[in-house]
Amino acid sequence: MALPAPVQEEEALGKAYDARLMRRLLGYLRPHLPLVALAIVVLVAASALEVVGPWLTQRAIDDAIPAGDTRFLGRLALLYLGSLVGVFLTQYAQQILTTWLGQKVMQDLRTEIFSHLQRLDLRYYDKNPVGRLMTRITSDVETLNELFSSGIVTVFGDIFTLVFIVVAMLRMDWRLALVTFTVLPFVAVTAFVFRAKVRVAYRDIRVRLARINAFLHERLTGVRVAQLFNTEARDRATFEALDRDYLEAHLRSITYYALFFPLIELFTATALALILWWGGNEVLGGALQVGVMVAFIQYARRFFRPIQDLSEKYNLLQGAMASSERIFTLLDAQPAIAEPSDPVSLPERLEGRVEFEGVWFAYGSDEEGEPDWVLRDVSFVAAPGEKVAIVGHTGAGKTTIINLLMRFYEPQRGRILVDGIPIDRLRSRELRARIGLVLQDVFLFSEDVRANIRLGAEGIDDARVRFAAEQIGAAPFIERLPAGYEQALGERGASLSVGERQLISFARALAFDPAVLVLDEATSSVDSEVEARIEAATDRLMDGRTSLVIAHRLSTVQHADRILVLHHGALVEQGSHAELLAQEGLYARLYELQFVRSAA
């Protein structure tokens, strides 16, 4: 079985450092500048304290001990202890401040991403899987959190520490400092090779992890099919192969780290040996004090630690650049449907007139790059209070009409009007607030029944929720629930039957008292008893409302004032049930297929 291809976006390696992305990332620090300033002050203080200990050691060995000045030696000891306490306190404050700063920035970023996702139109979601978008707001944001809380600040801290130590060493004895620095070219070459190897290893790990995630998502989603056709053993073997590849990639990465850190320790030991050799000879010759040599040994150990840290942060920086690029690609995506610059305000209550004028629409293009039309020159009028049914074969364009009316998509040609106003002149929020929509695939949130009916609308009180439930016939089963209207429904309303979820969806739409009611396949997935209950309720509630009904079963539309028949995206017939049967056209053939042959 072939291994699943990884998601290309997750495989992108990206630059280890991108100045453009970094500038944009640093822009998120702007609202928290006081916290940033405090963190920098603490950082500089912590770095400065790193050089105090060796200097105090040098003073004690070269000045206090030879002079036999116990008072001075005691003061130096207290200062040394104070410097250690200062290092502890500044490092503690640095950890608290940077973690707090990282979390504040990530909170801002998560909120911005979620708000932006809410503004994007359905066409964007058609092209981008929900799982990938969730990764942006969770895993990628968490990677940036590591950058802000332990990456950027630590890098600056390491740089400050290196600068302070170099200055201290040069001021104390520039010749011994140069001797110590002779190992730096070897350190630089080692770090360069390490970064190159780790960069490739990091990419391999991401690629293999993407393959595992893709395989798991597919197999867990289709577990019923896997069990039905007994593919568990084959799937397990495939997963083991993927997992083995992932393990091998990790082991290669571990090997590079296992070589790099001992090499840095070796260079540190070499620098110490050079200090002892050259410095010892200078001490014997009387050109160097013992305390200076001891201080240099301490400085050398502290000097190479930040170099290790900086090399280790390379992997984090690279991952952060890749994550930030994906996040900013999402944030830069613009809705295909723009809100009008000079919107027209709708009255509080619509008359309910709906018009389609020469509407053409395509979701995408065919192989030649031409629009793959789903609707072709569709024109009709639904008068206020009229019940209009839309029928046709699967793929004829019925649901697309609803998507365009709700302005989830924009038509390429023609226009759609509500009460004589083109809907592209209306705010989408205002338009949708006046149209009640019930879909076949009902989505319920993991909240209680009341919250799922009112959806946070301030104008819908408990009395209105109960009235809508009673009118639609949902009240009896709701009141039988253990907590009634306060009963939590679980994810997607899994604790309810299909019919019960459908009834709550009807109650939700009717609680908003829309002027236009849209029923998209609303009764095609419930049993006959529930369907009869819904039909009785909706017949009462459609009175006085413009209603658009889409259904495959013609029994649900026979009493419509007018029926529109779609075929391959074109409106081919319209009229009442009796008129269309008399025409002996497509509707009559559909009717014959569903009723006459089924009866036979």
Secondary structure, DSSP 8 states (H G I E B T S, - for coil): -------HHHH----S--HHHHHHHHGGGGGGHHHHHHHHHHHHHHHHHTTHHHHHHHHIIIIIHHHT-HHHHHHHHHHHHHHHHHHHHHHHHHHHHHHHHHHHHHHHHHHHHHHHHHHS-HHHHHHS-HHHHHHIIIIIHHHHHHIIIIIHHHHHHHHHHHHHHHHHHHHH-HHHHHHHGGGHHHHHHHHHHHHHHHHHHHHHHHHHHHHHHHHHHHHHHTHHHHHHTT-HHHHHHHHHHHHHHHHHHHHHHHHHHHHHHHHHHHHHHHHHHHIIIIIHHHHHTTSS-HHHHHHHHHHHHHHHHHHHHHHHHHHHHHHHHHHHHHHHHHHH---SS---SS-----SS----EEEEEEEEEEEE-TTS-EEEEEEEEEEEE-TT-EEEEEESTTSSHHHHHHHHTTSS--SEEEEEETTEEGGGS-HHHHHHTEEEEESS----SSBHHHHHHTT-TT--HHHHHHHHHHHT-HHHHHHSTTGGG-B--GGGTTS-HHHHHHHHHHHHHHT--SEEEEESTTTTS-HHHHHHHHHHHHHHTTTSEEEEE-SSGGGTTT-SEEEEEETTEEEEEE-HHHHHHHTSHHHHHHIIIIIHHH-
